Amino acid sequence: MKTTEADSYYNNLENMSVAELLSNMNKEDKTVPLALEKALPELESLVNAIVEKMKNKGRLFYMGAGTSGRLGILDASECPPTYGIEQGVVIGLIAGGDTAIRKAVEFAEDDINQGWKDLSDHNISDKDVVIGIAASGSTPYVIGALNTCNAKHIITGCITCNSGSELASIAKFPVELIVGPEFVTGSTRMKSGTAQKLALNMISTSVMIKLGRVKGNKMVDMQLSNNKLVDRGTRMLMKNTGLSDYEMAKALLIQYGSVRRATENYKK
């Protein structure tokens, strides 16, 4: 039996108090970072492969079904505003299309051919990297896509929460995050989803840092899409340049559109 489908370590959940439910879920969640720690070497190999491709104008694709697909889309959608990269450089795909982001599309994940069709709509090539995300490690939508990618010499990775899965055997850079049975048996939106989210954070953040999208520890290319970010950028610019006038720094930031460009063009 797959670890993700194994019986919970806890039973009679309906008889627990709210305090007991929360405490036991928290106890299980604490094990997730330890699972990622064991997978750090595999994550490192995957990140290095992505960086090499993206330095040569390649793109990063995430693909999955259900929770896994939504997590990939979330990570991909946050890269442009956070790091100032163009839309379409990091792309998230989900079985069932955009409708499935909000509402389950029945049996969409069982189509072994659709994953490659979805990638083809984006003119996928061997310049790109594709990461399949599937807690089970057996999702046909993802497996079919990665098999075709391998045949076409496109680098493949995966994030799964079962050891020895078919998906991990197919991916050139497999990452296995073995978090154990879920608190609610089979509910992989819990520990498995948390582990996948952490891994995606680590992958995209590391890649963007190595691509030069962070200076020091600051998001110098972030998009100025709301007042909070304008304020943050203004204060970053003041620190970078020594400017003491907030309004002057804000005007300079808005003029150049990013902390990086404003800093580079500042003249004392």
N, C-alpha and C positions, 0 to 999 in steps of 0.2 A: 504493500500500500504506500502511496505517496505520503511523505511527511505532512504536506499541507492538507491532506484529507484525514489524517489520523485523529483519533478521539482526543478531545480536550483533556488536559490534566485535571480539570474541574468538572463537577457534575452537580445536578440539581440547582442550576443557576437561578431558576425561578424562586427558589427558597432563600436565596441570599439577600441580605439587606443591601441598600444602595451603597453604603460604606464598604461592605465586603466586595461588591462587584467592582467598584472603582479601585480598591486596594489590590485586588487580584489581577485586574487588567494592567495596572501600573507595574505590578511585579513582573508580569510577562513582557511588557514593553521594555523593561530595563535590560532584557537579554538581547535586544535587537542590535545595539551598537557593537556588542561582542561578536555577533555573526559577521558584521561588516569588517571588523578588525582582522578576522581570519582570511577575509577575501582581499585585503589590501594589495598583495602582489599581483593578483589578477586584474584588479582595478587599475593599477599602475600600467600594466601592459596595454590595456585597452585605451587608456587616456593617451599614452605615447603614440599609439597607432592613429588615433583621431587627430592629434595635434599635427602629425606629419602630413596627413591628408589635407587638413584645413589650411595649413600654411601654403598649400599649393592650390588654393581656390576650391577645395572640396567642401562638401556639405555633410551634416550629421542628421541622420534620420532615426527617430524612435518609432517603433510600431508595436502595438499590442491590442488586446481586447479587454473590454470592461474596465475595471479599476486600473489595470496595467496600462491600457491605452490612454486613459484620462491622465494618468501621472506623467506619461511621456509628453502629451500635449501641453500640460501645465508647465513642465520644465522648458519646453521649446518656446512657449509663448512669453516666458519671462526673460529670455536671453536678449531680445532687442532692446527693451526699455532699460534693463539693468546694465548692459554692456555696450549699447550703441551699435550693435551689428545690424546688418540689413535683414529685413523680413525674408524668409526663405533660405537662410543659411543653416538654421537648425529647425527641423520640421518634425512635427508629431503626427502620426497616422493612427487611426483607430478603426477596428473592424466595425463595419456598419456606417462609416462616414460620420459627418458632423452631427447627424441626428443622435448617434450613440454617445455623444459627449454628455447629454442630459438625460437620455432615455435609452434603456436597454433595447437593442435590436436583436430579436431572437435568432439564434443559430448563425449569426454573422461570422462568429469566430470559427465556425466549422468548415468554411469554404477555403480549401487549400490553395486555390488559384488567385483569390481576390487580393491577397497581400502584394503579390508581384504586380498585378494590374494597378494597384494604388501607387506603388513606387514608380511604375512606368509613366503614370500621369505627370510625374515630376521630372521626367527625363533623367532618371537615375543612371549613373555611369560609374566606371571604376575609379573615378576621382573621389567618390563619396564613401561614407561609412554607414552601415545600417545596424542598429542595436534592437534586437527583439526582446521585448519585455513580457514575461509570462511566469507568474508564480508557479503554475503547474509544471511548466516546461514541456507541455504537450499540445499547445494551442495550434491547430492546423493553419490558421491564417498567418501566423508568424513563421511556423516551420516551413511552409511552402515558399514563402518569400525568401527566407534565408538560404534554402536549398538552391533556388534560382540565382540568388546573388553570388553564392560560391561558384556556381557554374560559369558565371560571367566575370569572375575575378574581382568582385566587389567585397571589400573587407566587411566581415560580420562579427558582431559581438552579441552577447545576451545577458540578461539579468533574470535569474530564476531562483526559486526557493525550495527546490527538490534536488537532491544529489543524484547523479547518474541519469539525468533526464535526456530525452531525445534531442531537445533543443540545445542543451549544453554539448552534446556530441557533435552537433552540426556547426555551431558557431566557432569561428576561428579564435575568438577571444571570449570564452565563457566566464561568467561571474556567477557563482553559486552562493546564495545567502540563506543558510539553513537555520531558520528561526524556530523550527519545531512546530508542534500542533498549535492551532489557533485557540484562543479562549472560548470562542463559539466555534465548534467544530466546522472546519471547511470555510470559515469566513475570512478569506485572504485579503479583504480590505483592511484587516487589522494589522497584525505583526508583519505579514508579508508585504502589504502595501507600504507600511512605515519603512521597512528595510529598502524597498525599491525607491521610495522618495529620497531617502538619505543617499543612496548610491547615485541617483541622478543628480542631486545637488553637488555631490563630490565630483562627478564626471564633468558636468558643464562648467562649474566654477574653476576647476583645475585647468580645463582646456582654455577658458577665456583668459585666465592669468598668464598661461604660457603663450597665448597669442598677443599679449601685450595690452590687454583691455583693463588692467588694473595697474595703478602706480602707487608704490608704497603699500597701503592697504585700502586705497580709495577707488571707487567706481568713477573714474575720470571721464568716461564716455557715456555715462547714463543719460537717458533722454529726459529733458526737462518738461515732463508731462503733467505736473501738478504743482501747486504752491509749496508743498512739503519738499519736493525735490529741488525746486528753485532755491528755496532757503538753504537746503543742505549744500547745494552746489556753490551758493554764494559764500558760505562759511568755509568751504574747502578752498575756494579761490582766494579768500582773504588770508588763509593760512599759507597757501602756496606762494603768494606774492608779497605778503607783508602789508597789504592794503588795510587801512583801519576804517575806511568809510564804507559802510554796508551798502548804501544805495549806489555808490560808484562801482563797487564790486558786482552788484546785482545787474547793473546796466551793462557792464563789460561781459558778464556771463551770457546774458540774453543776446547781446550783439553777436557773439561768436558761437553760441549754441551748445557748448560743452565746456566742462572744466578744463579739459586738456587744451582745447584750442584757445580758450581765453587766457590760460596761463602762458602758453607759447607766444601769444601776441601782446602780452602786457609789457608796457614800457614805463619804467619808473620816471 
